[in-house]
Amino acid sequence: MAVHSAVVHATVHVPQERQSVSAVEDRFRAGSPGVPMSRGVLRHMYGLDQRTVAPPEEQPSDLAVRAARSLLEESGTPARKVDLLLYADILADMEEPATAHVVAAKLGLDCPVFDLKNACNGVLNALEVADAFVRAGQYRRVLITSAEVSTR
């Protein structure tokens, strides 16, 4: 019998804080005085009025944990049922340990974990890796987490 994988639940956590696009432009101008930027260019290019910003004290793991907790609660999955945790993102809380270890500790998980970093493709690659592990029979439930604070 062939083993298949499926995404059975997904959720997000979006921080409450916002920053206006004009504040982003002002910050860019202050940090790059030699690079001209017309006022309103970001709104014109991207259609943005504001962006979401994580509080300065929050690490990527904090954002990932908030989403993961919601997912586990909403899906009725106890932490002990997670077989593998993947953290797929660019930024980390620190160089070592891997952010996946930090996320697992905050969630109370007791399973293998690792970070998978590949810029914009990270989550897609994490899905591919999870699929391969499930198809191989290595793991049954894989939790993929991701969080970014690079806009700081």
FENQUISUL-V348270 format. One record per residue. N is the residue number from 1. SS is DSSP state (a for helix, b for strand, c for the rest). PHI is phi as a letter, one per 30 degrees, with the letter a starting at -180 (none if undefined). Layout:
n=N ss=SS phi=PHI
n=N ss=SS phi=PHI
This chain:
n=1 ss=c phi=none
n=2 ss=c phi=d
n=3 ss=c phi=c
n=4 ss=c phi=b
n=5 ss=c phi=c
n=6 ss=c phi=a
n=7 ss=c phi=d
n=8 ss=c phi=c
n=9 ss=c phi=a
n=10 ss=c phi=b
n=11 ss=c phi=a
n=12 ss=c phi=b
n=13 ss=c phi=b
n=14 ss=c phi=c
n=15 ss=c phi=e
n=16 ss=c phi=d
n=17 ss=c phi=d
n=18 ss=b phi=b
n=19 ss=b phi=b
n=20 ss=b phi=d
n=21 ss=a phi=d
n=22 ss=a phi=d
n=23 ss=a phi=d
n=24 ss=a phi=d
n=25 ss=a phi=d
n=26 ss=a phi=d
n=27 ss=a phi=d
n=28 ss=a phi=d
n=29 ss=a phi=d
n=30 ss=a phi=d
n=31 ss=a phi=d
n=32 ss=c phi=b
n=33 ss=c phi=d
n=34 ss=c phi=d
n=35 ss=c phi=c
n=36 ss=c phi=d
n=37 ss=c phi=b
n=38 ss=c phi=d
n=39 ss=c phi=d
n=40 ss=c phi=i
n=41 ss=a phi=d
n=42 ss=a phi=d
n=43 ss=a phi=d
n=44 ss=a phi=d
n=45 ss=a phi=d
n=46 ss=a phi=c
n=47 ss=c phi=i
n=48 ss=c phi=c
n=49 ss=c phi=c
n=50 ss=b phi=a
n=51 ss=b phi=b
n=52 ss=b phi=d
n=53 ss=c phi=b
n=54 ss=c phi=d
n=55 ss=c phi=e
n=56 ss=c phi=e
n=57 ss=c phi=d
n=58 ss=c phi=d
n=59 ss=c phi=c
n=60 ss=a phi=e
n=61 ss=a phi=d
n=62 ss=a phi=d
n=63 ss=a phi=d
n=64 ss=a phi=d
n=65 ss=a phi=d
n=66 ss=a phi=d
n=67 ss=a phi=d
n=68 ss=a phi=d
n=69 ss=a phi=d
n=70 ss=a phi=d
n=71 ss=a phi=d
n=72 ss=a phi=d
n=73 ss=a phi=d
n=74 ss=a phi=d
n=75 ss=a phi=d
n=76 ss=c phi=i
n=77 ss=c phi=c
n=78 ss=c phi=d
n=79 ss=a phi=e
n=80 ss=a phi=d
n=81 ss=a phi=d
n=82 ss=c phi=d
n=83 ss=c phi=c
n=84 ss=b phi=a
n=85 ss=b phi=c
n=86 ss=b phi=c
n=87 ss=b phi=c
n=88 ss=b phi=c
n=89 ss=c phi=a
n=90 ss=c phi=d
n=91 ss=c phi=c
n=92 ss=c phi=b
n=93 ss=c phi=d
n=94 ss=c phi=a
n=95 ss=c phi=d
n=96 ss=c phi=b
n=97 ss=c phi=d
n=98 ss=c phi=e
n=99 ss=a phi=e
n=100 ss=a phi=e
n=101 ss=a phi=d
n=102 ss=a phi=d
n=103 ss=a phi=d
n=104 ss=a phi=d
n=105 ss=a phi=d
n=106 ss=a phi=d
n=107 ss=a phi=d
n=108 ss=c phi=i
n=109 ss=c phi=d
n=110 ss=c phi=b
n=111 ss=c phi=b
n=112 ss=b phi=d
n=113 ss=b phi=b
n=114 ss=b phi=a
n=115 ss=b phi=d
n=116 ss=b phi=b
n=117 ss=c phi=c
n=118 ss=c phi=a
n=119 ss=a phi=h
n=120 ss=a phi=d
n=121 ss=a phi=d
n=122 ss=a phi=e
n=123 ss=a phi=d
n=124 ss=a phi=e
n=125 ss=a phi=d
n=126 ss=a phi=d
n=127 ss=a phi=d
n=128 ss=a phi=d
n=129 ss=a phi=d
n=130 ss=a phi=d
n=131 ss=a phi=e
n=132 ss=a phi=d
n=133 ss=a phi=d
n=134 ss=a phi=d
n=135 ss=a phi=d
n=136 ss=c phi=d
n=137 ss=c phi=i
n=138 ss=c phi=d
n=139 ss=c phi=b
n=140 ss=c phi=c
n=141 ss=c phi=c
n=142 ss=b phi=c
n=143 ss=b phi=c
n=144 ss=b phi=c
n=145 ss=b phi=c
n=146 ss=c phi=a
n=147 ss=c phi=a
n=148 ss=c phi=b
n=149 ss=c phi=b
n=150 ss=c phi=d
n=151 ss=c phi=d
n=152 ss=c phi=d
